[in-house]
Amino acid sequence: MPDEVEIRVPDIGDFEDEEVVEILVGPGDVVAVDDPLVCCVSDLASMEIPSPVAGRGQEVRVSLGVC
């Protein structure tokens, strides 16, 4: 397991405003591969961003609101 993995919110389409509406994990939380980390929405789409790796969260660098 890597020491640190930066997970970026992917582009969910050709939208001006993508918004993080829910943060599902915090520092210290244990996650498995494909566990949802955050929920993002745009005008027409909603998407949960999954974890690409298993491990323990160290830091959350995203906040609620428009990305």
N, C-alpha and C positions, 0 to 999 in steps of 0.2 A: 504494500500500500504506500503511495507517495506521501511525503511529509506534508505537502501543501498543494492544493489544487484550486485554482481560481475558476469559478463558474460564472460565465457571462449569460445574461438574458439574451436569447436569440431574437433575431428580427422575425416578428410574426406577421409580416406582410407590409404592404406599402401604405402605412398609416403614419400620420403626423404625431399623434399622442398615444403612446403605450403607457399604461399605468400599472404599477405594482399595487394590488389591492389587498394582498394577504401575504404575510411572511410566516411560513409554516414550521420553521426550525430556528433554533437559537444556539448560541455558544454552549458547548457541552453536550448537545443532543447527539445521539447515535443515529446514523442513517445508513440504510442499505442502498444498493444500486437501484435506481428508478424510483426511490422515495421522492415525493414532491417536496420541493424546497420553497418556492414562491408561486403565487398565482398572479398572472398578468392579464389585462384586458385591453382591448382597443375598441374602436367603433363597432366592429363586426365579429371579433374573435375573442375567445377566452382560452387561456393556456396555462397549465401547471408546468413549471420547469422542474424536470427530474434531476436527481443526483447521478452523475456519471460514474461515481465511485462510492464504495462503502467506507465509513469512517466516523470520526467524531468531529462535529463542528467546532471551529476555533473562533471565528469572527464572522459577523454579518455586516457586509458593506453596502447593503441596499436599504432603502427606507420606503415607506409607503408614499405613493404619489407618482407623478409623471416622470418617466425616465428620459 
